[in-house]
Amino acid sequence: MSVMVHPFFDSETSSYSYAVVNPESRTCAIIDAVLNYDLATGESRTTSADDLIEFVRANDLIVEWIFETHVHADHLSAARYLKQKFVCAQTAIGAEVVQVQAHFSKLFNVPCPVDGRQFDRLLGDDDRICLGHVYGRVIHTPGHTPACVTYVFEDNAFVGDTLFMPDYGTARCDFPGGDARILYRSIQKILSLPDNTRLFMCHDYAPNGRGHRFVSSVAEERRSNIHIKTGNCEESFVSLRAQRDAALPAPRLMVPAVQANIFGGIPPEVSALTLSRGP
């Protein structure tokens, strides 16, 4: 029986989280969970994460994995909060997170062990992951950050920020460790998957007033993505990204998000981050 994908949208950060369910074994993986955060007050809420918890409990599921596609700079991760609720679940991220930790712990002067110990599993390219009796795999897709990974279960791929819907393009590459040339090659890995592979986005900003969308396909991205469609070679992509990235502002939540997320969702100063349930 195929896995089932259930999206959850956080309107404050235009972020998508996913519950990936194996109906036969009633097991579940959660991907890119959001912890809501008010920059003005420094207060966080668990509204979005609680929606995931309610879904899991309503469907009597066993959470086996809490995945991160990368260290997010635009929202705080709810991985640690979910781990407290589902203690048998394993938190996991790309193994190159140690590079991200090393850089940002110095940049923000945040003492942080830089060996990835904040996560239960560090995953490398082509690692196998299991959800019940369904096997998935990991594709290392750096470029946006060194630690970016794509999770593939059957014909479903969760691409993080590497790709967006075709009318929005691709990830920025101006964060520390980002590299447009590497991103282009990572995208080619994703586009080498079968045409009908569904690609699930981490964000959608609904350009030009269209409705929000969270899933594309390899064929659609290859045909229509404004940054990588047929004819846009590696050199032109690198040039396009350099011009676009130079005009982009820093994400609004970048400082608190990265400070928390390199810890696996643990804020660097717990006393400064008030955690409350719901709105």
Order of alpha helices (4+ residues) and beta strands (2+ residues): beta-beta-beta-beta-beta-alpha-beta-beta-alpha-beta-alpha-beta-beta-beta-beta-beta-alpha-beta-beta-alpha-alpha-alpha-beta
